[in-house]
Amino acid sequence: MITINIDPVLFHIGHVAIRWYGLIVAGSIGLALWIADGEARRKGVRSKDLQDAATWVIVVGLIGARLFHVIDHWAHEFATNPLQALYIWQGGLAIWGAVVGGLLALALFARRRGLSLGRLADVAAPGLVLAQGVGRLACVITGDAMGKPTDGPFGFAYTNPAAMVPHLGVYYTPMPVYELIVNLGIFALLWQLRKRKWPDGALFLVYLSLYSVERFLLAFLSSYQVVALGLTQSQIVALVGLAVALPLAARTLLRRPRPRWA
């Protein structure tokens, strides 16, 4: 069992607080872009197209991530102070919202430029899942997205008053640590598979399938709100992701036609 007493604010510049959360999220985005740049060159995607796509994906992805979080926590966190939904720098991003928002932005961008959505998604996939894992370090420091209270053998308790956990001094299941480990495993697999001569979109569909399974199973350890049928928002989105990814992946990998979404 581990007790954490880290101030979520790293330092101040005047009245501006520089937070661990924002710094780590920005670093994880930079890491994803760096990996995507190498993959883009390998797959013949122009640097200009990648940069333009990244701008839209990051902006819409962050909006989606915050929107999903606000919806999931509206009743007990934002209903009494709706303006707090705009305080994105304080933490609170739903990764599924980033995936959904980013993919929609990428699809619109690919359509407008006449590019393959599948190829662009494959370029993004390895860096995306690695960034998702690294980004969970922000949750470890701030206490965001912790699981249910636990008696052990592995749990995190927070003592800093600014931590995002419901109660100080209570040991919680360290969901972000488990997600970090699984995401690193998915990244390692995608890194090995990325050089296979698969049709455009196949690698991203493998990512989406594995990530959906991860989020569905790990959510049973979470303290997220139950939305319907005894499932959380994350689990419902994960089931939708699987329902989309598995048939497309099977069709793409087994029959090898050009996928319609590419």
BALOBA-1460 file (C-alpha; in Angstrom, 3 decimals):
// residues 262
<rec num="1" residu="m" x="0.000" y="0.000" z="0.000"/>
<rec num="2" residu="i" x="1.364" y="3.396" z="-1.012"/>
<rec num="3" residu="t" x="0.629" y="6.874" z="0.351"/>
<rec num="4" residu="i" x="1.109" y="9.788" z="-2.050"/>
<rec num="5" residu="n" x="1.524" y="13.388" z="-0.954"/>
<rec num="6" residu="i" x="2.299" y="15.289" z="-4.150"/>
<rec num="7" residu="d" x="0.876" y="18.725" z="-4.830"/>
<rec num="8" residu="p" x="-0.945" y="18.594" z="-8.202"/>
<rec num="9" residu="v" x="0.475" y="22.076" z="-8.848"/>
<rec num="10" residu="l" x="4.120" y="21.820" z="-9.868"/>
<rec num="11" residu="f" x="4.863" y="25.555" z="-9.603"/>
<rec num="12" residu="h" x="3.384" y="28.994" z="-10.267"/>
<rec num="13" residu="i" x="4.291" y="31.610" z="-12.835"/>
<rec num="14" residu="g" x="2.696" y="34.685" z="-11.385"/>
<rec num="15" residu="h" x="-0.981" y="33.796" z="-10.957"/>
<rec num="16" residu="v" x="-0.756" y="30.893" z="-13.423"/>
<rec num="17" residu="a" x="-0.495" y="27.431" z="-11.899"/>
<rec num="18" residu="i" x="1.570" y="24.892" z="-13.837"/>
<rec num="19" residu="r" x="0.022" y="21.531" z="-12.991"/>
<rec num="20" residu="w" x="1.449" y="18.051" z="-13.277"/>
<rec num="21" residu="y" x="-1.710" y="16.987" z="-15.095"/>
<rec num="22" residu="g" x="-1.400" y="19.462" z="-17.934"/>
<rec num="23" residu="l" x="2.349" y="18.968" z="-18.242"/>
<rec num="24" residu="i" x="2.109" y="15.175" z="-18.520"/>
<rec num="25" residu="v" x="-0.845" y="15.282" z="-20.925"/>
<rec num="26" residu="a" x="1.052" y="17.743" z="-23.144"/>
<rec num="27" residu="g" x="4.119" y="15.517" z="-23.005"/>
<rec num="28" residu="s" x="2.122" y="12.423" z="-23.932"/>
<rec num="29" residu="i" x="0.607" y="14.241" z="-26.915"/>
<rec num="30" residu="g" x="4.093" y="15.268" z="-28.021"/>
<rec num="31" residu="l" x="5.248" y="11.658" z="-27.701"/>
<rec num="32" residu="a" x="2.339" y="10.442" z="-29.836"/>
<rec num="33" residu="l" x="3.118" y="13.036" z="-32.519"/>
<rec num="34" residu="w" x="6.802" y="12.076" z="-32.557"/>
<rec num="35" residu="i" x="5.971" y="8.400" z="-33.129"/>
<rec num="36" residu="a" x="3.290" y="9.282" z="-35.695"/>
<rec num="37" residu="d" x="5.803" y="11.396" z="-37.621"/>
<rec num="38" residu="g" x="8.093" y="8.407" z="-38.072"/>
<rec num="39" residu="e" x="5.197" y="6.171" z="-39.059"/>
<rec num="40" residu="a" x="3.936" y="8.778" z="-41.535"/>
<rec num="41" residu="r" x="7.280" y="8.864" z="-43.328"/>
<rec num="42" residu="r" x="7.365" y="5.078" z="-43.456"/>
<rec num="43" residu="k" x="3.843" y="4.890" z="-44.885"/>
<rec num="44" residu="g" x="4.247" y="7.721" z="-47.360"/>
<rec num="45" residu="v" x="2.011" y="10.278" z="-45.636"/>
<rec num="46" residu="r" x="3.132" y="13.855" z="-46.275"/>
<rec num="47" residu="s" x="4.421" y="15.783" z="-43.271"/>
<rec num="48" residu="k" x="2.063" y="18.673" z="-44.105"/>
<rec num="49" residu="d" x="-0.950" y="16.352" z="-44.048"/>
<rec num="50" residu="l" x="0.130" y="14.853" z="-40.742"/>
<rec num="51" residu="q" x="0.621" y="18.248" z="-39.123"/>
<rec num="52" residu="d" x="-2.741" y="19.542" z="-40.320"/>
<rec num="53" residu="a" x="-4.507" y="16.356" z="-39.239"/>
<rec num="54" residu="a" x="-2.822" y="16.459" z="-35.828"/>
<rec num="55" residu="t" x="-4.079" y="19.987" z="-35.181"/>
<rec num="56" residu="w" x="-7.701" y="19.003" z="-35.739"/>
<rec num="57" residu="v" x="-7.378" y="15.685" z="-33.919"/>
<rec num="58" residu="i" x="-5.826" y="17.263" z="-30.817"/>
<rec num="59" residu="v" x="-8.352" y="20.097" z="-30.572"/>
<rec num="60" residu="v" x="-11.456" y="17.969" z="-31.177"/>
<rec num="61" residu="g" x="-10.008" y="15.099" z="-29.142"/>
<rec num="62" residu="l" x="-9.529" y="17.319" z="-26.084"/>
<rec num="63" residu="i" x="-13.051" y="18.705" z="-26.463"/>
<rec num="64" residu="g" x="-14.428" y="15.173" z="-26.699"/>
<rec num="65" residu="a" x="-12.372" y="14.014" z="-23.714"/>
<rec num="66" residu="r" x="-13.683" y="16.831" z="-21.539"/>
<rec num="67" residu="l" x="-17.260" y="16.413" z="-22.795"/>
<rec num="68" residu="f" x="-17.352" y="12.697" z="-21.974"/>
<rec num="69" residu="h" x="-15.942" y="13.393" z="-18.501"/>
<rec num="70" residu="v" x="-18.437" y="16.170" z="-17.783"/>
<rec num="71" residu="i" x="-21.377" y="14.019" z="-18.905"/>
<rec num="72" residu="d" x="-20.200" y="11.121" z="-16.742"/>
<rec num="73" residu="h" x="-19.707" y="13.325" z="-13.654"/>
<rec num="74" residu="w" x="-22.420" y="15.932" z="-14.207"/>
<rec num="75" residu="a" x="-24.790" y="15.029" z="-11.392"/>
<rec num="76" residu="h" x="-22.294" y="14.963" z="-8.520"/>
<rec num="77" residu="e" x="-19.588" y="17.341" z="-9.751"/>
<rec num="78" residu="f" x="-20.713" y="19.879" z="-12.347"/>
<rec num="79" residu="a" x="-24.479" y="20.363" z="-11.891"/>
<rec num="80" residu="t" x="-24.013" y="22.887" z="-9.074"/>
<rec num="81" residu="n" x="-21.198" y="24.733" z="-10.867"/>
<rec num="82" residu="p" x="-21.439" y="24.272" z="-14.655"/>
<rec num="83" residu="l" x="-18.597" y="26.743" z="-15.301"/>
<rec num="84" residu="q" x="-16.229" y="24.249" z="-13.680"/>
<rec num="85" residu="a" x="-16.657" y="22.129" z="-16.810"/>
<rec num="86" residu="l" x="-14.387" y="24.633" z="-18.550"/>
<rec num="87" residu="y" x="-11.537" y="24.176" z="-16.049"/>
<rec num="88" residu="i" x="-9.804" y="21.538" z="-18.147"/>
<rec num="89" residu="w" x="-6.397" y="22.407" z="-16.696"/>
<rec num="90" residu="q" x="-7.471" y="21.016" z="-13.312"/>
<rec num="91" residu="g" x="-7.786" y="17.505" z="-14.743"/>
<rec num="92" residu="g" x="-10.698" y="15.318" z="-15.731"/>
<rec num="93" residu="l" x="-10.408" y="13.939" z="-19.256"/>
<rec num="94" residu="a" x="-12.186" y="10.811" z="-20.498"/>
<rec num="95" residu="i" x="-9.912" y="8.934" z="-22.877"/>
<rec num="96" residu="w" x="-12.834" y="7.449" z="-24.785"/>
<rec num="97" residu="g" x="-13.976" y="10.981" z="-25.554"/>
<rec num="98" residu="a" x="-10.535" y="11.758" z="-26.969"/>
<rec num="99" residu="v" x="-10.616" y="8.610" z="-29.133"/>
<rec num="100" residu="v" x="-14.125" y="9.265" z="-30.452"/>
<rec num="101" residu="g" x="-13.569" y="12.984" z="-31.003"/>
<rec num="102" residu="g" x="-10.152" y="12.472" z="-32.561"/>
<rec num="103" residu="l" x="-11.397" y="9.747" z="-34.905"/>
<rec num="104" residu="l" x="-14.308" y="11.897" z="-36.081"/>
<rec num="105" residu="a" x="-11.933" y="14.787" z="-36.752"/>
<rec num="106" residu="l" x="-9.557" y="12.474" z="-38.598"/>
<rec num="107" residu="a" x="-12.397" y="11.075" z="-40.715"/>
<rec num="108" residu="l" x="-13.556" y="14.543" z="-41.752"/>
<rec num="109" residu="f" x="-9.991" y="15.610" z="-42.476"/>
<rec num="110" residu="a" x="-9.284" y="12.510" z="-44.577"/>
<rec num="111" residu="r" x="-12.483" y="13.021" z="-46.564"/>
<rec num="112" residu="r" x="-11.700" y="16.670" z="-47.201"/>
<rec num="113" residu="r" x="-8.123" y="15.944" z="-48.335"/>
<rec num="114" residu="g" x="-9.007" y="12.794" z="-50.255"/>
<rec num="115" residu="l" x="-6.725" y="10.672" z="-48.065"/>
<rec num="116" residu="s" x="-7.106" y="7.155" z="-46.668"/>
<rec num="117" residu="l" x="-8.657" y="7.268" z="-43.203"/>
<rec num="118" residu="g" x="-7.364" y="3.759" z="-42.558"/>
<rec num="119" residu="r" x="-3.776" y="4.715" z="-43.351"/>
<rec num="120" residu="l" x="-3.918" y="7.845" z="-41.204"/>
<rec num="121" residu="a" x="-5.422" y="5.838" z="-38.335"/>
<rec num="122" residu="d" x="-2.668" y="3.225" z="-38.644"/>
<rec num="123" residu="v" x="-0.067" y="5.991" z="-38.484"/>
<rec num="124" residu="a" x="-1.622" y="7.237" z="-35.237"/>
<rec num="125" residu="a" x="-2.342" y="3.921" z="-33.493"/>
<rec num="126" residu="p" x="1.023" y="3.003" z="-31.869"/>
<rec num="127" residu="g" x="1.701" y="6.513" z="-30.581"/>
<rec num="128" residu="l" x="-1.904" y="6.886" z="-29.447"/>
<rec num="129" residu="v" x="-1.924" y="3.878" z="-27.137"/>
<rec num="130" residu="l" x="1.533" y="4.740" z="-25.774"/>
<rec num="131" residu="a" x="0.349" y="8.284" z="-25.033"/>
<rec num="132" residu="q" x="-2.735" y="6.879" z="-23.308"/>
<rec num="133" residu="g" x="-0.475" y="4.849" z="-21.057"/>
<rec num="134" residu="v" x="2.005" y="7.625" z="-20.299"/>
<rec num="135" residu="g" x="-0.854" y="10.057" z="-19.708"/>
<rec num="136" residu="r" x="-2.051" y="7.870" z="-16.832"/>
<rec num="137" residu="l" x="0.972" y="9.040" z="-14.853"/>
<rec num="138" residu="a" x="-0.937" y="12.314" z="-14.474"/>
<rec num="139" residu="c" x="-3.746" y="10.374" z="-12.797"/>
<rec num="140" residu="v" x="-1.293" y="8.656" z="-10.459"/>
<rec num="141" residu="i" x="0.086" y="12.009" z="-9.290"/>
<rec num="142" residu="t" x="-3.234" y="13.836" z="-8.938"/>
<rec num="143" residu="g" x="-5.470" y="10.973" z="-7.773"/>
<rec num="144" residu="d" x="-7.722" y="11.212" z="-10.814"/>
<rec num="145" residu="a" x="-9.615" y="8.137" z="-12.107"/>
<rec num="146" residu="m" x="-8.813" y="5.954" z="-9.098"/>
<rec num="147" residu="g" x="-10.818" y="2.788" z="-8.591"/>
<rec num="148" residu="k" x="-12.853" y="1.533" z="-5.659"/>
<rec num="149" residu="p" x="-11.597" y="1.657" z="-2.062"/>
<rec num="150" residu="t" x="-9.429" y="-1.359" z="-1.289"/>
<rec num="151" residu="d" x="-7.981" y="-3.168" z="1.723"/>
<rec num="152" residu="g" x="-4.971" y="-4.323" z="-0.294"/>
<rec num="153" residu="p" x="-2.619" y="-5.701" z="-1.197"/>
<rec num="154" residu="f" x="-2.106" y="-2.814" z="-3.646"/>
<rec num="155" residu="g" x="-3.654" y="0.598" z="-3.242"/>
<rec num="156" residu="f" x="-2.946" y="4.330" z="-3.278"/>
<rec num="157" residu="a" x="-3.962" y="6.803" z="-0.594"/>
<rec num="158" residu="y" x="-3.604" y="10.568" z="-1.021"/>
<rec num="159" residu="t" x="-2.941" y="13.128" z="1.686"/>
<rec num="160" residu="n" x="-2.538" y="16.375" z="-0.262"/>
<rec num="161" residu="p" x="-5.727" y="18.489" z="0.064"/>
<rec num="162" residu="a" x="-5.665" y="19.267" z="-3.675"/>
<rec num="163" residu="a" x="-5.747" y="15.594" z="-4.716"/>
<rec num="164" residu="m" x="-8.746" y="14.575" z="-6.840"/>
<rec num="165" residu="v" x="-9.751" y="11.504" z="-4.811"/>
<rec num="166" residu="p" x="-13.130" y="11.562" z="-3.018"/>
<rec num="167" residu="h" x="-11.557" y="11.146" z="0.439"/>
<rec num="168" residu="l" x="-8.039" y="11.749" z="1.721"/>
<rec num="169" residu="g" x="-6.260" y="8.933" z="3.519"/>
<rec num="170" residu="v" x="-8.407" y="6.203" z="1.953"/>
<rec num="171" residu="y" x="-6.668" y="3.529" z="-0.113"/>
<rec num="172" residu="y" x="-8.072" y="3.199" z="-3.631"/>
<rec num="173" residu="t" x="-7.519" y="0.613" z="-6.361"/>
<rec num="174" residu="p" x="-4.807" y="2.145" z="-8.607"/>
<rec num="175" residu="m" x="-6.702" y="1.877" z="-11.889"/>
<rec num="176" residu="p" x="-4.273" y="4.188" z="-13.758"/>
<rec num="177" residu="v" x="-1.364" y="1.854" z="-12.970"/>
<rec num="178" residu="y" x="-3.195" y="-1.140" z="-14.423"/>
<rec num="179" residu="e" x="-4.144" y="0.850" z="-17.515"/>
<rec num="180" residu="l" x="-0.551" y="2.016" z="-17.929"/>
<rec num="181" residu="i" x="0.717" y="-1.585" z="-17.853"/>
<rec num="182" residu="v" x="-1.891" y="-2.890" z="-20.310"/>
<rec num="183" residu="n" x="-1.407" y="0.045" z="-22.678"/>
<rec num="184" residu="l" x="2.336" y="-0.562" z="-22.749"/>
<rec num="185" residu="g" x="1.600" y="-4.173" z="-23.656"/>
<rec num="186" residu="i" x="-0.719" y="-3.119" z="-26.490"/>
<rec num="187" residu="f" x="1.914" y="-0.669" z="-27.742"/>
<rec num="188" residu="a" x="4.575" y="-3.400" z="-27.773"/>
<rec num="189" residu="l" x="2.276" y="-5.627" z="-29.828"/>
<rec num="190" residu="l" x="1.338" y="-2.885" z="-32.295"/>
<rec num="191" residu="w" x="4.991" y="-1.950" z="-32.675"/>
<rec num="192" residu="q" x="5.717" y="-5.508" z="-33.799"/>
<rec num="193" residu="l" x="2.669" y="-5.727" z="-36.076"/>
<rec num="194" residu="r" x="3.060" y="-2.336" z="-37.759"/>
<rec num="195" residu="k" x="5.481" y="-3.552" z="-40.427"/>
<rec num="196" residu="r" x="3.204" y="-6.315" z="-41.680"/>
<rec num="197" residu="k" x="1.731" y="-5.782" z="-45.125"/>
<rec num="198" residu="w" x="-1.812" y="-5.382" z="-43.944"/>
<rec num="199" residu="p" x="-4.544" y="-3.346" z="-45.644"/>
<rec num="200" residu="d" x="-4.966" y="0.233" z="-44.481"/>
<rec num="201" residu="g" x="-6.878" y="0.423" z="-41.229"/>
<rec num="202" residu="a" x="-6.088" y="-3.076" z="-39.959"/>
<rec num="203" residu="l" x="-3.572" y="-1.968" z="-37.332"/>
<rec num="204" residu="f" x="-5.937" y="0.634" z="-35.909"/>
<rec num="205" residu="l" x="-8.731" y="-1.939" z="-35.717"/>
<rec num="206" residu="v" x="-6.445" y="-4.261" z="-33.746"/>
<rec num="207" residu="y" x="-5.737" y="-1.355" z="-31.392"/>
<rec num="208" residu="l" x="-9.429" y="-0.517" z="-31.038"/>
<rec num="209" residu="s" x="-10.358" y="-4.132" z="-30.332"/>
<rec num="210" residu="l" x="-7.686" y="-4.635" z="-27.672"/>
<rec num="211" residu="y" x="-8.257" y="-1.256" z="-26.057"/>
<rec num="212" residu="s" x="-12.009" y="-1.885" z="-25.895"/>
<rec num="213" residu="v" x="-11.452" y="-5.206" z="-24.123"/>
<rec num="214" residu="e" x="-9.065" y="-3.506" z="-21.702"/>
<rec num="215" residu="r" x="-11.460" y="-0.713" z="-20.795"/>
<rec num="216" residu="f" x="-14.434" y="-3.037" z="-20.458"/>
<rec num="217" residu="l" x="-12.675" y="-5.405" z="-18.053"/>
<rec num="218" residu="l" x="-10.767" y="-2.854" z="-15.987"/>
<rec num="219" residu="a" x="-13.903" y="-0.762" z="-15.497"/>
<rec num="220" residu="f" x="-15.181" y="-3.434" z="-13.096"/>
<rec num="221" residu="l" x="-12.490" y="-2.200" z="-10.700"/>
<rec num="222" residu="s" x="-13.388" y="1.449" z="-11.220"/>
<rec num="223" residu="s" x="-15.623" y="3.768" z="-9.244"/>
<rec num="224" residu="y" x="-17.250" y="5.203" z="-12.368"/>
<rec num="225" residu="q" x="-20.965" y="5.902" z="-12.381"/>
<rec num="226" residu="v" x="-23.218" y="3.102" z="-13.604"/>
<rec num="227" residu="v" x="-25.144" y="4.420" z="-16.612"/>
<rec num="228" residu="a" x="-27.319" y="1.523" z="-17.802"/>
<rec num="229" residu="l" x="-27.595" y="-2.256" z="-17.541"/>
<rec num="230" residu="g" x="-25.156" y="-2.237" z="-14.647"/>
<rec num="231" residu="l" x="-22.421" y="-0.851" z="-16.906"/>
<rec num="232" residu="t" x="-20.414" y="2.365" z="-16.830"/>
<rec num="233" residu="q" x="-20.106" y="4.862" z="-19.664"/>
<rec num="234" residu="s" x="-16.644" y="3.484" z="-20.417"/>
<rec num="235" residu="q" x="-17.937" y="-0.082" z="-20.678"/>
<rec num="236" residu="i" x="-20.812" y="0.871" z="-22.960"/>
<rec num="237" residu="v" x="-18.483" y="2.751" z="-25.294"/>
<rec num="238" residu="a" x="-16.075" y="-0.203" z="-25.170"/>
<rec num="239" residu="l" x="-18.839" y="-2.583" z="-26.275"/>
<rec num="240" residu="v" x="-19.711" y="-0.247" z="-29.142"/>
<rec num="241" residu="g" x="-16.026" y="-0.100" z="-30.063"/>
<rec num="242" residu="l" x="-15.812" y="-3.895" z="-30.110"/>
<rec num="243" residu="a" x="-19.024" y="-4.193" z="-32.128"/>
<rec num="244" residu="v" x="-17.488" y="-1.913" z="-34.767"/>
<rec num="245" residu="a" x="-13.874" y="-3.082" z="-34.658"/>
<rec num="246" residu="l" x="-14.167" y="-6.876" z="-34.616"/>
<rec num="247" residu="p" x="-16.272" y="-7.339" z="-37.784"/>
<rec num="248" residu="l" x="-14.209" y="-4.758" z="-39.679"/>
<rec num="249" residu="a" x="-10.958" y="-6.312" z="-38.481"/>
<rec num="250" residu="a" x="-12.093" y="-9.814" z="-39.458"/>
<rec num="251" residu="r" x="-13.207" y="-8.651" z="-42.880"/>
<rec num="252" residu="t" x="-10.038" y="-6.651" z="-43.441"/>
<rec num="253" residu="l" x="-7.562" y="-9.286" z="-42.290"/>
<rec num="254" residu="l" x="-9.262" y="-12.423" z="-43.604"/>
<rec num="255" residu="r" x="-10.762" y="-11.273" z="-46.894"/>
<rec num="256" residu="r" x="-8.344" y="-8.441" z="-47.599"/>
<rec num="257" residu="p" x="-10.758" y="-6.139" z="-49.478"/>
<rec num="258" residu="r" x="-10.302" y="-2.398" z="-49.311"/>
<rec num="259" residu="p" x="-12.245" y="-1.398" z="-46.209"/>
<rec num="260" residu="r" x="-15.121" y="0.992" z="-46.845"/>
<rec num="261" residu="w" x="-13.949" y="3.349" z="-44.147"/>
<rec num="262" residu="a" x="-10.507" y="3.770" z="-45.754"/>
